[in-house]
Amino acid sequence: MKNFSTTAPRADVYTRITDTIVAALEQGVRPWLKPWSVEHTSGRITRPLRHTYEPYNGINVLMLWAESVDKGFASPIWMTFKQALELEAHVRKGEHGSPVVYADRMTRTDTNEQGEEIDHQIPFLKAYTVFNVEQIEGLPSHFYAKPTEPLPLTERIEGADSFIKRTGADIRHGGNMAFYAPGPDRIQLPPFEAFRSPETYYATALHELTHWTRHESRLTRDLGRKRFGDEGYAREELVAELGAAFLCADLGIEGEEREDHAAYLASWLKVLKDDKRAIFQAAAHAQRAADFLNSLDARPAV
């Protein structure tokens, strides 16, 4: 998969990132699942972390996961050139950084029909460069600590079960289909034994829980879905796909591709090619969904 930093430098940030993700999807690679299959890592895959150990969110998770895969980084920790200097360290000569983005606003002044000046706030994304700690020399030793080994699968499964239960979602098991039904506001999953692995079951459950957050009593997410298979449907499926990937990383569960998701590739590609901001919007919605579900898991036990 081509990394984000080697795409055309003069293209705007939306186009650069979208083109990279489109190229990966056209090759049948889902960049939000690839980190789980790399063999270079010696420990658990997490969300990328700032030098303060605060996790990155949204589109930056996808960008830095992809960079880690391309460049073979096992550490999840990233920092700017200046932050490295402030820690009395330095980026090794010849190393190339990786882009991340943050949202900002600019003010534009227009004149209305009455000749009055009106200020408009225009949102935009600004890119800056970070380096993985494996590209930096002289950092305090804890930055180079071996990645934390994952908990035994039985403990991760217990944690995922607890997480799902504490959301309070109405989840029923039976049949051979997985879906969220907004009318009765419930999730339907096949029996646990029907899945090819425990990880596949939990990845599917987290996918449907992300759909569950769109209900009007929760995040009221409406992406224009009118019928099965339309553009709004594709956008919502992409949100659920990314939300499940974020949550799998949070829970230490290996995200696996659902067998029915190959059918979504064409619709995702069409959405991304038609709207260069679609992946950013999907990642933002997925982050809000993950944050919402994590907030439910943080509620006191009753």
C-alpha positions, 0 to 999 in steps of 0.5 A: 500500500502506497503511504500518505507521504509519497503521494503528489505533494501539491494535492490538497490533503483531502485528495492525497489521503482519499487517493491513497485509501482508494488505491488500497481498496482497489487492491482489495486491501482495507487499510483499517484492518491491515495493522492486525495482520502485520508480522513485524509487531511483537505486541498488541496493536493499538490506536496510534499514540501521541508522545503524551500517550494520548490516542490519535482519533478519526482519520489520523488513526487510519493514516498512521496505521497505514504508515506503520505498515508501510514503514514497519514500525512496531511502536505506536508512539509519534511526535513532531520534530520540535517535540523530540528536540524538547525531549533532548532527542533528535530525528535521525538524518535521512528519516521522512516524517508522516502527515497527520491533520487537525481541523481549523477555521479561517475567517472570510469577510463578505459584503451582503446586499445591504453593503454590510460586512459579514464574517464567515467561519470556514472549516479546513484541515491543516497537515503537519508532520510527525515521526515514529519514535523508532526514527528518533534517537536520544529519547528517554528509555520508556519510549523504546520499551517493548510493546505490551504483550496482548492479554490472553485471548480468554481475558480479551474475550471477557473484556469484550463481553463486558463492554458489549453488555454494558452498552445496554443494547438489545442484542439477540442471537439466532438465524444466519444474518447480522444486522441492526434493525432501527425500528425495534432498535435491536441487534441480531447476530448469528449464534456465537458458534456460527462464526469462524473465530471469536474475533470474527464474532466480536468484530461483527458485534462491534460493527452492529453496535456502531450502527446502533449508535445512529438511533435518534435517541443516541447520536441521531446519525443520518447519512441520507440512507433511503434504501438498501444499497444506495449511497447513504447505505454505503456511507453508513456501512463505512462508518460502521466498518471504521467504528468496529476497527477503532473499537477492536483496537481499544479492546485488543480484539483482532479485527477480521473481515466479515465474509459479506463485506466484499460486496461493499467495496464497489459502493465504497469506492464510488462514494470515495471517488465522488466525494474526497471528504467522505472518508474524513466524514466517515472517520469522524462519525466512527470516532464519535460512535466509538467515543459514545460506546466507550462512555457507556462502558465507563458508567458505574456498574449497577 
